[in-house]
Amino acid sequence: MTALTTRALLLDMDGTLVNSDAVVERCWRRWAERHGLDPDEALKVVHGRQGYATMAVLLPDRPMEQNYEDNRVMLAEETADLDGVVPVPGAPAFMAALDGLPHALVTSADEKLAQARMGAAGLRMPETRVTAECVGASKPDPEGFLKGAAELGFDPADCVVFEDSEAGIQAGRAAGMRVAGVGPRAAAFAPDVHVQDLTAITVTPLQDGTLSLTFA
């Protein structure tokens, strides 16, 4: 059992709160096949980034304008396809435990996609959130997490990031935050603490205003 003390939590969405892997795989396999790429190889880099950033990795010589246009199409496809979108085990209780405590959603999804997926998973949408429209750079850039901390009014060192992907874990570290890895993908990227899902986490408010996080 591991314990961390923090003042605020910054939460990724896909793979951390919401299991959207089925949709992501369907949409990105189609895109990869249209561009003559190996879908299995493409899926190794899609998690955690905004779509245009993934496309830039996969097609480095393509004009960025085309990536932005394809990303707009991809977001529309993903927002319309909610088949198989479910909460990560433990997510409903975890979000209920955070109600009224300092936390923010920091996701590479745009607002429409975030609303659609959180709704499909039956999860409460945090009042404070940093979506794709709010940042100029995708994870692994730390901008989103730094904005989330600033909006909550806390220093980066006083925040713990919850992430599932390599890009997200790198972003949390670059922001100067501790990182809790969630799910099987996260284990390979050496987060500060790792759990298989959110059933293993207990959140306890302390009298001094801090939060105790226990990871079983």
Secondary structure as GFF3:
##gff-version 3
##sequence-region A 1 216
A	DSSP	beta_strand	2	6	.	.	.	ID=ss1
A	DSSP	beta_strand	8	11	.	.	.	ID=ss2
A	DSSP	beta_strand	18	19	.	.	.	ID=ss3
A	DSSP	alpha_helix	21	34	.	.	.	ID=ss4
A	DSSP	alpha_helix	39	43	.	.	.	ID=ss5
A	DSSP	alpha_helix	51	58	.	.	.	ID=ss6
A	DSSP	alpha_helix	64	80	.	.	.	ID=ss7
A	DSSP	beta_strand	86	87	.	.	.	ID=ss8
A	DSSP	alpha_helix	91	98	.	.	.	ID=ss9
A	DSSP	beta_strand	103	106	.	.	.	ID=ss10
A	DSSP	alpha_helix	111	120	.	.	.	ID=ss11
A	DSSP	beta_strand	129	130	.	.	.	ID=ss12
A	DSSP	three_ten_helix	132	134	.	.	.	ID=ss13
A	DSSP	alpha_helix	143	152	.	.	.	ID=ss14
A	DSSP	three_ten_helix	156	158	.	.	.	ID=ss15
A	DSSP	beta_strand	159	163	.	.	.	ID=ss16
A	DSSP	alpha_helix	166	174	.	.	.	ID=ss17
A	DSSP	beta_strand	178	182	.	.	.	ID=ss18
A	DSSP	three_ten_helix	186	189	.	.	.	ID=ss19
A	DSSP	beta_strand	193	195	.	.	.	ID=ss20
A	DSSP	three_ten_helix	198	200	.	.	.	ID=ss21
A	DSSP	beta_strand	201	205	.	.	.	ID=ss22
A	DSSP	beta_strand	211	215	.	.	.	ID=ss23
###
